[in-house]
Amino acid sequence: MFVVLFWSGMNQFEMLEEGFIPTKTKTFRYQNSQDNNEVWFHKIAGWGNGWSRTSDDTGIDTAEVIWEFFSRY
């Protein structure tokens, strides 16, 4: 989380929302008001580094999130 806060501060991002996806996954969304760039951070309780799927009871599918990001470009 420290790295996300550091870089969002360096790039003048503001936190727009903070919430939970089901119960285990906390999301943070930051946006730069100058050019609307975004940073999303998903923190899954009890997980280290891993590849989550919706069947894992995390409420988030890593592949889907990555595809959603890259499909914009």
PAPASE-976792 format. One line per field, with one value per residue: residue in one letter; x, y, z of N, C-alpha, C in turn. Coordinates in pm, 1 decimal. Layout:
N
aa = [a  ...]
n.xx = [X  ...]
n.yy = [Y  ...]
n.zz = [Z  ...]
ca.xx = [X  ...]
ca.yy = [Y  ...]
ca.zz = [Z  ...]
c.xx = [X  ...]
c.yy = [Y  ...]
c.zz = [Z  ...]
***
This chain:
73
aa = [m  f  v  v  l  f  w  s  g  m  n  q  f  e  m  l  e  e  g  f  i  p  t  k  t  k  t  f  r  y  q  n  s  q  d  n  n  e  v  w  f  h  k  i  a  g  w  g  n  g  w  s  r  t  s  d  d  t  g  i  d  t  a  e  v  i  w  e  f  f  s  r  y]
n.xx = [82.3  201.3  360.1  168.1  44.9  266.8  332.8  88.1  71.8  300.4  221.0  8.8  -246.8  -581.1  -771.7  -1058.0  -1252.3  -1324.2  -1374.7  -1544.6  -1529.4  -1734.0  -1645.2  -1378.3  -1206.3  -1064.1  -1093.8  -923.3  -941.3  -780.3  -743.7  -613.9  -679.3  -608.5  -564.5  -725.6  -615.3  -599.9  -553.0  -590.8  -618.6  -626.7  -679.4  -652.4  -773.4  -581.5  -429.6  -120.8  91.9  -81.6  -293.9  -605.8  -937.8  -1285.6  -1408.6  -1267.4  -1377.0  -1308.4  -1420.3  -1313.7  -1163.1  -856.5  -756.0  -971.4  -978.7  -732.2  -769.3  -983.8  -854.9  -651.3  -810.7  -913.4  -733.3]
n.yy = [-119.3  119.9  186.3  242.0  468.2  641.6  675.2  768.1  1010.7  1139.1  1173.6  1339.6  1230.6  1177.8  1016.0  856.7  668.5  415.6  86.8  -230.8  -548.6  -820.3  -959.3  -1002.8  -854.2  -542.7  -237.5  33.3  339.0  569.9  888.5  1111.9  1444.6  1610.0  1472.7  1252.5  996.4  675.6  482.1  169.9  -24.2  -338.3  -509.4  -813.2  -973.6  -1180.9  -1287.3  -1322.6  -1264.3  -1354.1  -1523.2  -1452.0  -1588.8  -1570.1  -1786.5  -1830.3  -1708.7  -1444.5  -1246.5  -1128.3  -1155.9  -1204.9  -1224.8  -1119.2  -854.2  -758.9  -788.2  -610.1  -368.4  -357.6  -377.4  -129.7  10.9]
n.zz = [0.0  66.2  -156.0  -352.6  -240.3  -236.7  -517.0  -617.2  -486.7  -591.3  -854.6  -835.4  -780.1  -668.2  -414.4  -516.0  -454.7  -213.1  -127.8  -75.2  -230.8  -232.5  67.4  125.6  -37.9  -66.5  -228.9  -383.5  -547.1  -745.2  -903.8  -1146.3  -1174.0  -1380.9  -1628.3  -1617.0  -1570.5  -1413.7  -1112.9  -978.0  -688.7  -553.4  -264.3  -111.7  162.8  370.1  168.5  -2.8  -258.9  -536.1  -777.9  -814.8  -845.0  -926.8  -813.5  -585.2  -367.4  -337.5  -479.5  -697.5  -1015.4  -1131.9  -1398.8  -1543.0  -1449.2  -1540.1  -1818.3  -1853.8  -1805.7  -2013.6  -2242.8  -2281.7  -2428.1]
ca.xx = [0.0  289.4  403.1  53.5  31.9  381.8  321.8  -30.5  109.6  396.7  150.8  -103.9  -372.7  -668.1  -853.0  -1197.2  -1341.4  -1269.2  -1487.5  -1521.2  -1592.3  -1781.5  -1597.3  -1233.8  -1128.4  -1081.1  -1046.7  -891.3  -934.2  -720.6  -749.9  -547.6  -781.7  -560.3  -581.5  -814.5  -548.8  -647.1  -481.6  -676.4  -544.1  -714.9  -610.9  -731.9  -739.8  -530.4  -353.6  4.9  86.9  -150.4  -381.2  -738.1  -1049.2  -1411.3  -1442.7  -1187.4  -1449.8  -1246.6  -1503.3  -1237.1  -1092.6  -738.2  -750.8  -1075.9  -936.4  -624.1  -829.4  -1062.4  -759.7  -586.8  -908.5  -938.9  -631.4]
ca.yy = [0.0  236.3  219.6  305.2  603.5  720.9  712.7  850.3  1144.6  1195.4  1205.9  1425.1  1157.1  1188.8  897.6  880.7  579.0  303.9  -0.4  -374.2  -642.5  -905.8  -931.3  -1019.5  -768.0  -398.7  -168.1  175.6  397.8  703.2  948.8  1239.6  1534.2  1680.8  1395.2  1140.3  867.2  609.0  372.9  85.9  -116.8  -438.0  -577.4  -928.4  -1013.0  -1316.1  -1330.6  -1256.4  -1246.7  -1467.9  -1500.8  -1487.0  -1615.7  -1546.2  -1907.7  -1829.8  -1631.2  -1313.1  -1150.6  -1065.6  -1247.3  -1129.9  -1220.0  -1028.2  -717.4  -724.6  -771.4  -486.7  -257.2  -353.7  -362.6  15.0  67.1]
ca.zz = [0.0  71.6  -292.2  -418.8  -185.6  -280.9  -658.3  -640.0  -442.7  -687.7  -978.6  -799.2  -786.8  -551.8  -395.6  -552.7  -382.7  -137.8  -101.0  -64.5  -323.1  -125.7  202.9  139.4  -126.1  -48.1  -348.1  -373.6  -681.2  -748.2  -1035.7  -1167.1  -1226.7  -1499.3  -1751.3  -1585.7  -1552.4  -1293.0  -1049.0  -894.0  -603.3  -492.7  -154.4  -71.3  300.5  387.6  50.6  -36.5  -403.6  -594.4  -892.3  -764.1  -935.8  -855.6  -738.2  -462.0  -266.8  -322.7  -550.9  -804.3  -1104.9  -1175.3  -1545.8  -1588.3  -1417.0  -1633.2  -1950.8  -1850.6  -1818.9  -2144.4  -2350.5  -2302.1  -2517.3]
c.xx = [86.4  329.4  290.1  35.9  144.6  361.5  195.5  -5.2  203.8  328.0  23.9  -239.1  -450.1  -747.5  -998.3  -1292.7  -1262.8  -1388.2  -1446.4  -1594.2  -1612.0  -1720.9  -1446.6  -1150.8  -1163.1  -1022.1  -1022.8  -878.7  -883.0  -730.6  -678.2  -647.7  -737.4  -586.8  -663.1  -746.9  -592.9  -548.5  -581.8  -586.9  -645.4  -634.2  -701.2  -684.8  -694.5  -450.9  -221.4  -4.2  22.9  -240.5  -519.6  -836.0  -1177.4  -1452.3  -1366.0  -1256.3  -1384.3  -1331.2  -1433.8  -1163.3  -977.6  -732.2  -853.4  -1037.3  -827.0  -679.8  -909.1  -971.3  -705.8  -686.7  -946.3  -845.7  -617.2]
c.yy = [125.2  281.4  289.4  448.3  694.3  769.5  793.4  993.4  1213.4  1241.8  1286.4  1357.0  1180.7  1059.9  933.4  791.7  468.2  215.5  -145.5  -446.2  -767.3  -871.2  -933.4  -916.7  -621.6  -330.6  -20.3  227.6  540.9  757.1  1082.9  1332.1  1607.3  1603.8  1267.3  1002.8  808.1  505.3  300.1  -6.9  -208.2  -513.3  -688.8  -975.1  -1158.6  -1369.1  -1256.0  -1219.1  -1371.2  -1424.9  -1545.0  -1512.4  -1593.3  -1668.0  -1917.1  -1755.4  -1495.4  -1205.0  -1084.1  -1172.6  -1168.5  -1116.3  -1122.1  -882.1  -671.1  -700.8  -641.7  -365.7  -247.6  -335.0  -216.5  74.5  -18.8]
c.zz = [0.0  -68.4  -367.8  -369.5  -232.3  -424.4  -688.0  -594.5  -539.6  -815.6  -956.1  -820.3  -658.1  -538.8  -426.1  -476.0  -314.7  -104.3  -91.4  -176.5  -239.5  10.4  215.1  64.1  -104.5  -170.7  -317.8  -516.0  -669.3  -890.3  -1035.7  -1234.3  -1353.4  -1628.1  -1732.4  -1585.1  -1419.7  -1243.0  -960.9  -815.6  -536.1  -387.8  -103.0  65.6  305.0  270.3  45.2  -183.0  -462.1  -707.5  -851.0  -878.3  -857.0  -773.8  -606.5  -347.8  -239.6  -388.5  -666.6  -884.0  -1166.5  -1327.3  -1601.3  -1563.9  -1512.8  -1773.0  -1958.4  -1869.3  -1961.5  -2259.8  -2375.5  -2406.8  -2638.2]
***
